[in-house]
Amino acid sequence: MFRLLAGILLAACAVTAQANTGVAFVHGTSNQTNALDDYWTRGFVNSVRQGLPNQNNYVVVNCAFDQYMWDPNAAGCLSGVLHNFITTRGITDLVVITHSNGGNVMRWIMSNPTWDSRYPLIIQRTRWVNALRPPPAARRWPTRS
């Protein structure tokens, strides 16, 4: 799977040679504090970012996805991380790799462009979202309020 994702990312970067491509890794459930080591693993992240023209253009998201997707600790946190990544790194072409409930939170952002002032830039700069096994939105309930 690592090679497949790295190959897809590399092919996509070749198509957008003038773009400043970045990749965001969005974890699934729970309240992650170290998704790089505890969720995605460094080996996986490193194998995917090898396909980037600038391998430093990546971010691993740590948010509370045990909340409803529109909660400030879920979509608010994710949009803050993505908006900051896009603006500070000058990302013009964003690829988002999500797993599980992270796909639902990203879907919320993409589907509600007027909910938050950060959403339009995120939507504009996102080329695609690769959602790995997202649950149906109706089945994902928060574990705490």
N, CA, C and O atoms as CSV, one atom per row, in Angstrom:
chain,resi,resn,atom,element,x,y,z
A,1,MET,N,N,0.811,-1.179,0.000
A,1,MET,CA,C,0.000,0.000,0.000
A,1,MET,C,C,0.864,1.256,0.000
A,1,MET,O,O,0.502,2.263,-0.610
A,2,PHE,N,N,2.019,1.198,0.692
A,2,PHE,CA,C,2.906,2.354,0.739
A,2,PHE,C,C,3.346,2.760,-0.662
A,2,PHE,O,O,3.294,3.935,-1.027
A,3,ARG,N,N,3.775,1.788,-1.430
A,3,ARG,CA,C,4.258,2.082,-2.784
A,3,ARG,C,C,3.143,2.602,-3.674
A,3,ARG,O,O,3.357,3.494,-4.496
A,4,LEU,N,N,1.958,2.045,-3.509
A,4,LEU,CA,C,0.821,2.501,-4.300
A,4,LEU,C,C,0.527,3.968,-4.020
A,4,LEU,O,O,0.379,4.755,-4.954
A,5,LEU,N,N,0.439,4.352,-2.733
A,5,LEU,CA,C,0.166,5.749,-2.391
A,5,LEU,C,C,1.300,6.664,-2.829
A,5,LEU,O,O,1.053,7.763,-3.327
A,6,ALA,N,N,2.536,6.224,-2.649
A,6,ALA,CA,C,3.677,7.036,-3.093
A,6,ALA,C,C,3.665,7.187,-4.609
A,6,ALA,O,O,3.963,8.267,-5.121
A,7,GLY,N,N,3.327,6.122,-5.336
A,7,GLY,CA,C,3.253,6.183,-6.790
A,7,GLY,C,C,2.152,7.107,-7.269
A,7,GLY,O,O,2.343,7.868,-8.217
A,8,ILE,N,N,1.002,7.044,-6.617
A,8,ILE,CA,C,-0.101,7.931,-6.976
A,8,ILE,C,C,0.298,9.378,-6.734
A,8,ILE,O,O,0.049,10.244,-7.573
A,9,LEU,N,N,0.913,9.637,-5.597
A,9,LEU,CA,C,1.335,10.992,-5.271
A,9,LEU,C,C,2.391,11.482,-6.248
A,9,LEU,O,O,2.340,12.633,-6.683
A,10,LEU,N,N,3.340,10.638,-6.599
A,10,LEU,CA,C,4.383,11.023,-7.554
A,10,LEU,C,C,3.792,11.325,-8.919
A,10,LEU,O,O,4.174,12.311,-9.549
A,11,ALA,N,N,2.873,10.503,-9.386
A,11,ALA,CA,C,2.223,10.743,-10.682
A,11,ALA,C,C,1.430,12.038,-10.647
A,11,ALA,O,O,1.426,12.797,-11.617
A,12,ALA,N,N,0.767,12.288,-9.545
A,12,ALA,CA,C,-0.024,13.509,-9.426
A,12,ALA,C,C,0.877,14.736,-9.420
A,12,ALA,O,O,0.525,15.766,-9.994
A,13,CYS,N,N,2.026,14.636,-8.782
A,13,CYS,CA,C,2.959,15.765,-8.740
A,13,CYS,C,C,3.508,16.078,-10.121
A,13,CYS,O,O,3.750,17.241,-10.442
A,14,ALA,N,N,3.704,15.062,-10.935
A,14,ALA,CA,C,4.209,15.277,-12.285
A,14,ALA,C,C,3.202,16.064,-13.120
A,14,ALA,O,O,3.588,16.873,-13.963
A,15,VAL,N,N,1.918,15.827,-12.885
A,15,VAL,CA,C,0.872,16.532,-13.615
A,15,VAL,C,C,0.830,17.997,-13.215
A,15,VAL,O,O,0.544,18.861,-14.044
A,16,THR,N,N,1.109,18.279,-11.972
A,16,THR,CA,C,1.028,19.645,-11.467
A,16,THR,C,C,2.424,20.172,-11.156
A,16,THR,O,O,2.706,20.576,-10.028
A,17,ALA,N,N,3.282,20.165,-12.146
A,17,ALA,CA,C,4.678,20.529,-11.956
A,17,ALA,C,C,4.860,21.950,-11.419
A,17,ALA,O,O,5.819,22.203,-10.690
A,18,GLN,N,N,3.981,22.867,-11.752
A,18,GLN,CA,C,4.110,24.247,-11.291
A,18,GLN,C,C,3.527,24.440,-9.893
A,18,GLN,O,O,3.762,25.470,-9.261
A,19,ALA,N,N,2.787,23.482,-9.420
A,19,ALA,CA,C,2.126,23.602,-8.123
A,19,ALA,C,C,3.093,23.316,-6.980
A,19,ALA,O,O,4.097,22.625,-7.153
A,20,ASN,N,N,2.778,23.850,-5.836
A,20,ASN,CA,C,3.502,23.524,-4.610
A,20,ASN,C,C,2.643,22.507,-3.866
A,20,ASN,O,O,1.736,22.872,-3.119
A,21,THR,N,N,2.940,21.229,-4.081
A,21,THR,CA,C,2.116,20.139,-3.565
A,21,THR,C,C,2.476,19.815,-2.125
A,21,THR,O,O,3.648,19.776,-1.750
A,22,GLY,N,N,1.442,19.585,-1.331
A,22,GLY,CA,C,1.612,19.145,0.046
A,22,GLY,C,C,0.650,18.013,0.330
A,22,GLY,O,O,-0.365,17.857,-0.350
A,23,VAL,N,N,0.971,17.231,1.330
A,23,VAL,CA,C,0.106,16.119,1.720
A,23,VAL,C,C,-0.189,16.217,3.210
A,23,VAL,O,O,0.693,16.497,4.022
A,24,ALA,N,N,-1.458,15.978,3.549
A,24,ALA,CA,C,-1.887,15.979,4.951
A,24,ALA,C,C,-2.369,14.588,5.313
A,24,ALA,O,O,-3.142,13.979,4.574
A,25,PHE,N,N,-1.917,14.092,6.438
A,25,PHE,CA,C,-2.331,12.798,6.961
A,25,PHE,C,C,-3.314,13.057,8.097
A,25,PHE,O,O,-2.951,13.618,9.131
A,26,VAL,N,N,-4.557,12.645,7.893
A,26,VAL,CA,C,-5.622,12.910,8.859
A,26,VAL,C,C,-6.051,11.577,9.473
A,26,VAL,O,O,-6.599,10.716,8.785
A,27,HIS,N,N,-5.801,11.419,10.753
A,27,HIS,CA,C,-6.096,10.165,11.450
A,27,HIS,C,C,-7.597,9.921,11.539
A,27,HIS,O,O,-8.401,10.749,11.110
A,28,GLY,N,N,-7.955,8.796,12.089
A,28,GLY,CA,C,-9.360,8.407,12.200
A,28,GLY,C,C,-9.977,8.776,13.525
A,28,GLY,O,O,-10.181,9.955,13.812
A,29,THR,N,N,-10.272,7.796,14.322
A,29,THR,CA,C,-11.016,8.033,15.554
A,29,THR,C,C,-10.115,8.440,16.711
A,29,THR,O,O,-8.889,8.391,16.618
A,30,SER,N,N,-10.736,8.830,17.769
A,30,SER,CA,C,-10.169,9.234,19.046
A,30,SER,C,C,-9.489,10.589,19.005
A,30,SER,O,O,-9.546,11.327,18.021
A,31,ASN,N,N,-8.845,10.876,20.117
A,31,ASN,CA,C,-8.196,12.164,20.325
A,31,ASN,C,C,-6.691,11.934,20.265
A,31,ASN,O,O,-6.061,11.689,21.293
A,32,GLN,N,N,-6.121,12.009,19.089
A,32,GLN,CA,C,-4.702,11.727,18.904
A,32,GLN,C,C,-3.843,12.889,19.392
A,32,GLN,O,O,-4.177,14.055,19.182
A,33,THR,N,N,-2.744,12.557,20.039
A,33,THR,CA,C,-1.755,13.570,20.431
A,33,THR,C,C,-0.434,13.352,19.694
A,33,THR,O,O,0.402,14.254,19.636
A,34,ASN,N,N,-0.246,12.155,19.132
A,34,ASN,CA,C,0.964,11.861,18.371
A,34,ASN,C,C,0.614,10.885,17.244
A,34,ASN,O,O,1.051,9.734,17.245
A,35,ALA,N,N,-0.175,11.361,16.292
A,35,ALA,CA,C,-0.639,10.501,15.199
A,35,ALA,C,C,0.508,10.028,14.308
A,35,ALA,O,O,0.380,9.003,13.639
A,36,LEU,N,N,1.617,10.749,14.286
A,36,LEU,CA,C,2.756,10.317,13.476
A,36,LEU,C,C,3.281,8.973,13.955
A,36,LEU,O,O,3.534,8.086,13.139
A,37,ASP,N,N,3.448,8.806,15.245
A,37,ASP,CA,C,4.000,7.564,15.778
A,37,ASP,C,C,2.929,6.559,16.204
A,37,ASP,O,O,3.115,5.350,16.065
A,38,ASP,N,N,1.819,7.060,16.716
A,38,ASP,CA,C,0.809,6.176,17.296
A,38,ASP,C,C,-0.285,5.757,16.328
A,38,ASP,O,O,-1.054,4.845,16.631
A,39,TYR,N,N,-0.371,6.402,15.171
A,39,TYR,CA,C,-1.455,6.085,14.248
A,39,TYR,C,C,-0.917,5.714,12.869
A,39,TYR,O,O,-1.101,4.582,12.420
A,40,TRP,N,N,-0.263,6.642,12.199
A,40,TRP,CA,C,0.199,6.391,10.825
A,40,TRP,C,C,1.498,5.607,10.777
A,40,TRP,O,O,1.651,4.753,9.904
A,41,THR,N,N,2.394,5.848,11.631
A,41,THR,CA,C,3.781,5.363,11.708
A,41,THR,C,C,4.684,6.177,10.782
A,41,THR,O,O,4.281,6.596,9.697
A,42,ARG,N,N,5.898,6.381,11.239
A,42,ARG,CA,C,6.869,7.175,10.471
A,42,ARG,C,C,7.221,6.507,9.142
A,42,ARG,O,O,7.420,7.185,8.134
A,43,GLY,N,N,7.296,5.185,9.147
A,43,GLY,CA,C,7.615,4.481,7.907
A,43,GLY,C,C,6.593,4.739,6.826
A,43,GLY,O,O,6.956,4.967,5.672
A,44,PHE,N,N,5.316,4.708,7.179
A,44,PHE,CA,C,4.254,4.963,6.209
A,44,PHE,C,C,4.327,6.403,5.704
A,44,PHE,O,O,4.304,6.640,4.496
A,45,VAL,N,N,4.414,7.356,6.620
A,45,VAL,CA,C,4.470,8.775,6.238
A,45,VAL,C,C,5.690,9.034,5.362
A,45,VAL,O,O,5.582,9.714,4.341
A,46,ASN,N,N,6.834,8.510,5.740
A,46,ASN,CA,C,8.053,8.722,4.952
A,46,ASN,C,C,7.950,8.098,3.568
A,46,ASN,O,O,8.451,8.667,2.599
A,47,SER,N,N,7.311,6.940,3.460
A,47,SER,CA,C,7.191,6.303,2.146
A,47,SER,C,C,6.286,7.123,1.223
A,47,SER,O,O,6.547,7.214,0.024
A,48,VAL,N,N,5.235,7.714,1.767
A,48,VAL,CA,C,4.332,8.523,0.944
A,48,VAL,C,C,4.982,9.843,0.560
A,48,VAL,O,O,4.896,10.251,-0.599
A,49,ARG,N,N,5.618,10.510,1.485
A,49,ARG,CA,C,6.183,11.829,1.175
A,49,ARG,C,C,7.396,11.765,0.239
A,49,ARG,O,O,7.847,12.797,-0.258
A,50,GLN,N,N,7.921,10.568,-0.002
A,50,GLN,CA,C,8.992,10.423,-0.992
A,50,GLN,C,C,8.532,10.855,-2.377
A,50,GLN,O,O,9.353,11.229,-3.214
A,51,GLY,N,N,7.225,10.806,-2.626
A,51,GLY,CA,C,6.690,11.214,-3.913
A,51,GLY,C,C,6.513,12.710,-4.076
A,51,GLY,O,O,6.141,13.173,-5.154
A,52,LEU,N,N,6.774,13.476,-3.025
A,52,LEU,CA,C,6.621,14.929,-3.103
A,52,LEU,C,C,7.873,15.584,-3.674
A,52,LEU,O,O,8.987,15.161,-3.364
A,53,PRO,N,N,7.706,16.609,-4.503
A,53,PRO,CA,C,8.877,17.360,-4.963
A,53,PRO,C,C,9.651,17.975,-3.790
A,53,PRO,O,O,10.882,17.985,-3.799
A,54,ASN,N,N,8.943,18.483,-2.790
A,54,ASN,CA,C,9.551,18.970,-1.555
A,54,ASN,C,C,9.039,18.069,-0.433
A,54,ASN,O,O,7.892,18.195,-0.004
A,55,GLN,N,N,9.885,17.169,0.036
A,55,GLN,CA,C,9.463,16.171,1.020
A,55,GLN,C,C,9.114,16.765,2.383
A,55,GLN,O,O,8.602,16.057,3.250
A,56,ASN,N,N,9.385,18.056,2.584
A,56,ASN,CA,C,9.015,18.719,3.829
A,56,ASN,C,C,7.583,19.237,3.805
A,56,ASN,O,O,7.082,19.713,4.824
A,57,ASN,N,N,6.923,19.151,2.666
A,57,ASN,CA,C,5.556,19.655,2.540
A,57,ASN,C,C,4.539,18.598,2.958
A,57,ASN,O,O,3.769,18.098,2.137
A,58,TYR,N,N,4.550,18.272,4.226
A,58,TYR,CA,C,3.562,17.333,4.768
A,58,TYR,C,C,3.205,17.766,6.179
A,58,TYR,O,O,3.972,18.450,6.857
A,59,VAL,N,N,2.026,17.350,6.598
A,59,VAL,CA,C,1.592,17.616,7.962
A,59,VAL,C,C,0.817,16.393,8.448
A,59,VAL,O,O,0.041,15.794,7.704
A,60,VAL,N,N,1.043,16.042,9.701
A,60,VAL,CA,C,0.296,14.965,10.347
A,60,VAL,C,C,-0.618,15.632,11.373
A,60,VAL,O,O,-0.155,16.345,12.262
A,61,VAL,N,N,-1.896,15.395,11.240
A,61,VAL,CA,C,-2.907,16.083,12.046
A,61,VAL,C,C,-3.180,15.327,13.349
A,61,VAL,O,O,-3.283,14.100,13.360
A,62,ASN,N,N,-3.294,16.078,14.438
A,62,ASN,CA,C,-3.696,15.561,15.749
A,62,ASN,C,C,-4.919,16.353,16.208
A,62,ASN,O,O,-4.786,17.504,16.624
A,63,CYS,N,N,-6.088,15.760,16.139
A,63,CYS,CA,C,-7.322,16.434,16.548
A,63,CYS,C,C,-8.214,15.461,17.320
A,63,CYS,O,O,-7.929,14.266,17.395
A,64,ALA,N,N,-9.291,15.989,17.890
A,64,ALA,CA,C,-10.229,15.180,18.677
A,64,ALA,C,C,-11.379,14.722,17.794
A,64,ALA,O,O,-12.421,15.375,17.739
A,65,PHE,N,N,-11.197,13.615,17.112
A,65,PHE,CA,C,-12.233,13.105,16.224
A,65,PHE,C,C,-13.196,12.173,16.942
A,65,PHE,O,O,-13.921,11.409,16.305
A,66,ASP,N,N,-13.202,12.237,18.269
A,66,ASP,CA,C,-14.236,11.549,19.027
A,66,ASP,C,C,-15.395,12.511,19.312
A,66,ASP,O,O,-16.301,12.198,20.084
A,67,GLN,N,N,-15.350,13.678,18.680
A,67,GLN,CA,C,-16.401,14.680,18.770
A,67,GLN,C,C,-17.239,14.656,17.492
A,67,GLN,O,O,-16.837,14.061,16.492
A,68,TYR,N,N,-18.416,15.310,17.531
A,68,TYR,CA,C,-19.177,15.472,16.291
A,68,TYR,C,C,-18.314,16.224,15.289
A,68,TYR,O,O,-17.505,17.070,15.670
A,69,MET,N,N,-18.486,15.915,14.008
A,69,MET,CA,C,-17.589,16.471,12.992
A,69,MET,C,C,-17.577,17.988,12.944
A,69,MET,O,O,-16.553,18.566,12.579
A,70,TRP,N,N,-18.667,18.664,13.297
A,70,TRP,CA,C,-18.719,20.130,13.240
A,70,TRP,C,C,-18.197,20.774,14.517
A,70,TRP,O,O,-18.131,22.000,14.610
A,71,ASP,N,N,-17.831,19.971,15.489
A,71,ASP,CA,C,-17.315,20.482,16.756
A,71,ASP,C,C,-15.992,21.210,16.532
A,71,ASP,O,O,-15.200,20.805,15.682
A,72,PRO,N,N,-15.745,22.294,17.295
A,72,PRO,CA,C,-14.464,23.004,17.154
A,72,PRO,C,C,-13.237,22.118,17.374
A,72,PRO,O,O,-12.170,22.393,16.824
A,73,ASN,N,N,-13.382,21.042,18.185
A,73,ASN,CA,C,-12.255,20.142,18.422
A,73,ASN,C,C,-12.060,19.132,17.297
A,73,ASN,O,O,-11.045,18.437,17.257
A,74,ALA,N,N,-13.020,19.047,16.387
A,74,ALA,CA,C,-12.914,18.131,15.241
A,74,ALA,C,C,-12.659,18.964,13.976
A,74,ALA,O,O,-11.506,19.205,13.620
A,75,ALA,N,N,-13.719,19.402,13.302
A,75,ALA,CA,C,-13.543,20.173,12.062
A,75,ALA,C,C,-12.824,21.495,12.319
A,75,ALA,O,O,-12.051,21.956,11.479
A,76,GLY,N,N,-13.074,22.099,13.468
A,76,GLY,CA,C,-12.369,23.347,13.780
A,76,GLY,C,C,-10.873,23.135,13.905
A,76,GLY,O,O,-10.077,23.926,13.398
A,77,CYS,N,N,-10.497,22.067,14.579
A,77,CYS,CA,C,-9.082,21.726,14.719
A,77,CYS,C,C,-8.465,21.380,13.365
A,77,CYS,O,O,-7.402,21.888,13.009
A,78,LEU,N,N,-9.152,20.503,12.609
A,78,LEU,CA,C,-8.619,20.089,11.305
A,78,LEU,C,C,-8.484,21.276,10.365
A,78,LEU,O,O,-7.462,21.418,9.694
A,79,SER,N,N,-9.501,22.132,10.306
A,79,SER,CA,C,-9.411,23.282,9.405
A,79,SER,C,C,-8.301,24.234,9.842
A,79,SER,O,O,-7.638,24.839,8.999
A,80,GLY,N,N,-8.092,24.373,11.150
A,80,GLY,CA,C,-6.999,25.212,11.628
A,80,GLY,C,C,-5.643,24.683,11.202
A,80,GLY,O,O,-4.785,25.443,10.753
A,81,VAL,N,N,-5.450,23.381,11.343
A,81,VAL,CA,C,-4.175,22.764,10.947
A,81,VAL,C,C,-3.967,22.879,9.441
A,81,VAL,O,O,-2.890,23.268,8.989
A,82,LEU,N,N,-4.994,22.541,8.664
A,82,LEU,CA,C,-4.859,22.594,7.194
A,82,LEU,C,C,-4.666,24.018,6.702
A,82,LEU,O,O,-3.826,24.259,5.835
A,83,HIS,N,N,-5.428,24.967,7.238
A,83,HIS,CA,C,-5.307,26.368,6.812
A,83,HIS,C,C,-3.908,26.891,7.124
A,83,HIS,O,O,-3.286,27.551,6.291
A,84,ASN,N,N,-3.420,26.598,8.316
A,84,ASN,CA,C,-2.069,27.022,8.693
A,84,ASN,C,C,-1.013,26.387,7.791
A,84,ASN,O,O,-0.076,27.063,7.366
A,85,PHE,N,N,-1.157,25.100,7.496
A,85,PHE,CA,C,-0.228,24.388,6.613
A,85,PHE,C,C,-0.226,25.013,5.223
A,85,PHE,O,O,0.838,25.257,4.653
A,86,ILE,N,N,-1.401,25.272,4.680
A,86,ILE,CA,C,-1.524,25.852,3.336
A,86,ILE,C,C,-0.890,27.238,3.288
A,86,ILE,O,O,-0.141,27.543,2.360
A,87,THR,N,N,-1.182,28.076,4.274
A,87,THR,CA,C,-0.698,29.465,4.225
A,87,THR,C,C,0.783,29.586,4.581
A,87,THR,O,O,1.495,30.369,3.951
A,88,THR,N,N,1.261,28.842,5.561
A,88,THR,CA,C,2.669,28.979,5.948
A,88,THR,C,C,3.624,28.314,4.960
A,88,THR,O,O,4.742,28.793,4.767
A,89,ARG,N,N,3.201,27.219,4.332
A,89,ARG,CA,C,4.060,26.508,3.384
A,89,ARG,C,C,3.800,26.921,1.932
A,89,ARG,O,O,4.499,26.468,1.025
A,90,GLY,N,N,2.807,27.769,1.710
A,90,GLY,CA,C,2.484,28.187,0.348
A,90,GLY,C,C,1.937,27.044,-0.508
A,90,GLY,O,O,2.217,26.977,-1.705
A,91,ILE,N,N,1.176,26.163,0.087
A,91,ILE,CA,C,0.638,24.996,-0.625
A,91,ILE,C,C,-0.444,25.455,-1.599
A,91,ILE,O,O,-1.399,26.127,-1.212
A,92,THR,N,N,-0.282,25.084,-2.862
A,92,THR,CA,C,-1.281,25.409,-3.885
A,92,THR,C,C,-2.011,24.160,-4.365
A,92,THR,O,O,-2.990,24.255,-5.105
A,93,ASP,N,N,-1.536,22.987,-3.944
A,93,ASP,CA,C,-2.082,21.707,-4.397
A,93,ASP,C,C,-2.015,20.735,-3.221
A,93,ASP,O,O,-0.956,20.189,-2.913
A,94,LEU,N,N,-3.155,20.528,-2.572
A,94,LEU,CA,C,-3.187,19.717,-1.362
A,94,LEU,C,C,-3.802,18.354,-1.627
A,94,LEU,O,O,-4.873,18.250,-2.226
A,95,VAL,N,N,-3.118,17.313,-1.175
A,95,VAL,CA,C,-3.630,15.947,-1.188
A,95,VAL,C,C,-3.844,15.561,0.274
A,95,VAL,O,O,-2.932,15.683,1.092
A,96,VAL,N,N,-5.041,15.099,0.597
A,96,VAL,CA,C,-5.369,14.734,1.968
A,96,VAL,C,C,-5.594,13.227,2.023
A,96,VAL,O,O,-6.420,12.685,1.289
A,97,ILE,N,N,-4.858,12.564,2.893
A,97,ILE,CA,C,-5.028,11.131,3.109
A,97,ILE,C,C,-5.669,10.968,4.482
A,97,ILE,O,O,-5.086,11.337,5.501
A,98,THR,N,N,-6.878,10.410,4.492
A,98,THR,CA,C,-7.599,10.244,5.744
A,98,THR,C,C,-7.854,8.771,6.002
A,98,THR,O,O,-7.781,7.938,5.098
A,99,HIS,N,N,-8.150,8.476,7.240
A,99,HIS,CA,C,-8.573,7.124,7.610
A,99,HIS,C,C,-9.767,7.244,8.538
A,99,HIS,O,O,-9.830,8.142,9.377
A,100,SER,N,N,-10.703,6.339,8.382
A,100,SER,CA,C,-11.834,6.193,9.271
A,100,SER,C,C,-12.589,7.519,9.431
A,100,SER,O,O,-12.946,8.150,8.436
A,101,ASN,N,N,-12.834,7.942,10.671
A,101,ASN,CA,C,-13.644,9.131,10.912
A,101,ASN,C,C,-12.980,10.408,10.422
A,101,ASN,O,O,-13.664,11.414,10.236
A,102,GLY,N,N,-11.690,10.400,10.211
A,102,GLY,CA,C,-11.034,11.567,9.625
A,102,GLY,C,C,-11.622,11.895,8.254
A,102,GLY,O,O,-11.690,13.062,7.868
A,103,GLY,N,N,-12.048,10.856,7.515
A,103,GLY,CA,C,-12.701,11.069,6.227
A,103,GLY,C,C,-14.032,11.777,6.382
A,103,GLY,O,O,-14.389,12.613,5.552
A,104,ASN,N,N,-14.771,11.453,7.434
A,104,ASN,CA,C,-16.041,12.134,7.680
A,104,ASN,C,C,-15.839,13.595,8.032
A,104,ASN,O,O,-16.582,14.457,7.564
A,105,VAL,N,N,-14.844,13.880,8.849
A,105,VAL,CA,C,-14.580,15.269,9.234
A,105,VAL,C,C,-14.140,16.063,8.006
A,105,VAL,O,O,-14.559,17.206,7.822
A,106,MET,N,N,-13.301,15.464,7.170
A,106,MET,CA,C,-12.882,16.152,5.944
A,106,MET,C,C,-14.065,16.356,5.007
A,106,MET,O,O,-14.175,17.399,4.363
A,107,ARG,N,N,-14.943,15.374,4.930
A,107,ARG,CA,C,-16.146,15.504,4.094
A,107,ARG,C,C,-17.002,16.663,4.598
A,107,ARG,O,O,-17.565,17.405,3.794
A,108,TRP,N,N,-17.109,16.828,5.907
A,108,TRP,CA,C,-17.863,17.933,6.487
A,108,TRP,C,C,-17.289,19.271,6.003
A,108,TRP,O,O,-18.037,20.150,5.575
A,109,ILE,N,N,-15.983,19.420,6.071
A,109,ILE,CA,C,-15.339,20.664,5.625
A,109,ILE,C,C,-15.613,20.915,4.148
A,109,ILE,O,O,-15.988,22.023,3.764
A,110,MET,N,N,-15.430,19.900,3.326
A,110,MET,CA,C,-15.610,20.053,1.883
A,110,MET,C,C,-17.068,20.334,1.506
A,110,MET,O,O,-17.329,20.965,0.482
A,111,SER,N,N,-18.009,19.874,2.317
A,111,SER,CA,C,-19.432,19.996,2.005
A,111,SER,C,C,-20.096,21.229,2.611
A,111,SER,O,O,-21.263,21.498,2.325
A,112,ASN,N,N,-19.387,21.968,3.427
A,112,ASN,CA,C,-19.976,23.119,4.128
A,112,ASN,C,C,-19.081,24.351,3.997
A,112,ASN,O,O,-18.548,24.834,4.996
A,113,PRO,N,N,-18.913,24.862,2.781
A,113,PRO,CA,C,-17.936,25.931,2.543
A,113,PRO,C,C,-18.201,27.241,3.274
A,113,PRO,O,O,-17.281,28.044,3.426
A,114,THR,N,N,-19.416,27.481,3.726
A,114,THR,CA,C,-19.701,28.742,4.410
A,114,THR,C,C,-19.704,28.614,5.929
A,114,THR,O,O,-19.920,29.610,6.621
A,115,TRP,N,N,-19.473,27.433,6.463
A,115,TRP,CA,C,-19.518,27.203,7.908
A,115,TRP,C,C,-18.394,27.948,8.630
A,115,TRP,O,O,-18.595,28.457,9.732
A,116,ASP,N,N,-17.224,28.011,8.015
A,116,ASP,CA,C,-16.025,28.564,8.652
A,116,ASP,C,C,-15.244,29.308,7.587
A,116,ASP,O,O,-15.138,28.842,6.452
A,117,SER,N,N,-14.699,30.454,7.942
A,117,SER,CA,C,-13.988,31.289,6.965
A,117,SER,C,C,-12.730,30.628,6.420
A,117,SER,O,O,-12.213,31.069,5.393
A,118,ARG,N,N,-12.225,29.593,7.065
A,118,ARG,CA,C,-11.029,28.899,6.579
A,118,ARG,C,C,-11.356,27.861,5.514
A,118,ARG,O,O,-10.487,27.483,4.728
A,119,TYR,N,N,-12.608,27.395,5.484
A,119,TYR,CA,C,-12.985,26.312,4.579
A,119,TYR,C,C,-12.774,26.642,3.097
A,119,TYR,O,O,-12.254,25.795,2.371
A,120,PRO,N,N,-13.153,27.837,2.614
A,120,PRO,CA,C,-12.999,28.084,1.161
A,120,PRO,C,C,-11.567,27.910,0.649
A,120,PRO,O,O,-11.366,27.341,-0.424
A,121,LEU,N,N,-10.578,28.387,1.393
A,121,LEU,CA,C,-9.189,28.212,0.948
A,121,LEU,C,C,-8.807,26.738,0.945
A,121,LEU,O,O,-8.151,26.268,0.015
A,122,ILE,N,N,-9.208,26.016,1.967
A,122,ILE,CA,C,-8.915,24.584,2.025
A,122,ILE,C,C,-9.544,23.873,0.834
A,122,ILE,O,O,-8.891,23.067,0.171
A,123,ILE,N,N,-10.800,24.168,0.565
A,123,ILE,CA,C,-11.506,23.551,-0.560
A,123,ILE,C,C,-10.840,23.907,-1.878
A,123,ILE,O,O,-10.647,23.045,-2.735
A,124,GLN,N,N,-10.489,25.177,-2.041
A,124,GLN,CA,C,-9.859,25.636,-3.283
A,124,GLN,C,C,-8.525,24.945,-3.542
A,124,GLN,O,O,-8.211,24.613,-4.685
A,125,ARG,N,N,-7.745,24.728,-2.499
A,125,ARG,CA,C,-6.403,24.172,-2.670
A,125,ARG,C,C,-6.368,22.641,-2.654
A,125,ARG,O,O,-5.340,22.049,-2.985
A,126,THR,N,N,-7.452,22.005,-2.283
A,126,THR,CA,C,-7.478,20.538,-2.198
A,126,THR,C,C,-7.727,19.942,-3.575
A,126,THR,O,O,-8.764,20.190,-4.190
A,127,ARG,N,N,-6.776,19.159,-4.052
A,127,ARG,CA,C,-6.947,18.464,-5.330
A,127,ARG,C,C,-7.779,17.213,-5.135
A,127,ARG,O,O,-8.688,16.944,-5.921
A,128,TRP,N,N,-7.476,16.435,-4.086
A,128,TRP,CA,C,-8.274,15.264,-3.804
A,128,TRP,C,C,-8.099,14.847,-2.351
A,128,TRP,O,O,-7.129,15.189,-1.675
A,129,VAL,N,N,-9.096,14.087,-1.913
A,129,VAL,CA,C,-9.066,13.474,-0.590
A,129,VAL,C,C,-9.110,11.973,-0.804
A,129,VAL,O,O,-10.027,11.453,-1.438
A,130,ASN,N,N,-8.127,11.289,-0.278
A,130,ASN,CA,C,-8.079,9.840,-0.352
A,130,ASN,C,C,-8.541,9.320,1.008
A,130,ASN,O,O,-7.764,9.264,1.961
A,131,ALA,N,N,-9.816,8.940,1.082
A,131,ALA,CA,C,-10.399,8.478,2.338
A,131,ALA,C,C,-10.315,6.957,2.414
A,131,ALA,O,O,-10.984,6.248,1.663
A,132,LEU,N,N,-9.498,6.477,3.314
A,132,LEU,CA,C,-9.324,5.043,3.516
A,132,LEU,C,C,-10.311,4.558,4.571
A,132,LEU,O,O,-10.191,4.903,5.746
A,133,ARG,N,N,-11.278,3.764,4.153
A,133,ARG,CA,C,-12.285,3.154,5.017
A,133,ARG,C,C,-13.037,4.131,5.907
A,133,ARG,O,O,-13.087,3.934,7.121
A,134,PRO,N,N,-13.621,5.174,5.341
A,134,PRO,CA,C,-14.442,6.042,6.189
A,134,PRO,C,C,-15.761,5.347,6.509
A,134,PRO,O,O,-16.360,4.716,5.637
A,135,PRO,N,N,-16.212,5.458,7.743
A,135,PRO,CA,C,-17.514,4.868,8.065
A,135,PRO,C,C,-18.617,5.761,7.518
A,135,PRO,O,O,-18.384,6.944,7.270
A,136,PRO,N,N,-19.805,5.222,7.326
A,136,PRO,CA,C,-20.926,6.094,6.949
A,136,PRO,C,C,-21.120,7.148,8.033
A,136,PRO,O,O,-21.022,6.840,9.220
A,137,ALA,N,N,-21.391,8.375,7.639
A,137,ALA,CA,C,-21.513,9.473,8.606
A,137,ALA,C,C,-22.535,9.167,9.683
A,137,ALA,O,O,-22.348,9.561,10.834
A,138,ALA,N,N,-23.592,8.486,9.345
A,138,ALA,CA,C,-24.644,8.211,10.315
A,138,ALA,C,C,-24.214,7.207,11.381
A,138,ALA,O,O,-24.811,7.157,12.456
A,139,ARG,N,N,-23.188,6.412,11.099
A,139,ARG,CA,C,-22.747,5.407,12.070
A,139,ARG,C,C,-21.694,5.938,13.023
A,139,ARG,O,O,-21.432,5.305,14.045
A,140,ARG,N,N,-21.090,7.057,12.735
A,140,ARG,CA,C,-19.995,7.559,13.565
A,140,ARG,C,C,-20.550,8.530,14.597
A,140,ARG,O,O,-20.879,9.672,14.275
A,141,TRP,N,N,-20.652,8.072,15.829
A,141,TRP,CA,C,-21.129,8.936,16.910
A,141,TRP,C,C,-19.986,9.225,17.842
A,141,TRP,O,O,-19.112,8.379,18.033
A,142,PRO,N,N,-19.974,10.397,18.425
A,142,PRO,CA,C,-18.882,10.729,19.356
A,142,PRO,C,C,-18.954,9.864,20.609
A,142,PRO,O,O,-20.021,9.381,20.989
A,143,THR,N,N,-17.819,9.683,21.231
A,143,THR,CA,C,-17.770,8.884,22.448
A,143,THR,C,C,-17.894,9.742,23.686
A,143,THR,O,O,-18.059,9.225,24.791
A,144,ARG,N,N,-17.817,11.039,23.512
A,144,ARG,CA,C,-18.000,11.958,24.648
A,144,ARG,C,C,-18.636,13.234,24.138
A,144,ARG,O,O,-18.650,13.478,22.932
A,145,SER,N,N,-19.151,14.034,25.018
A,145,SER,CA,C,-19.798,15.282,24.589
A,145,SER,C,C,-18.926,16.481,24.874
A,145,SER,O,O,-19.315,17.611,24.578
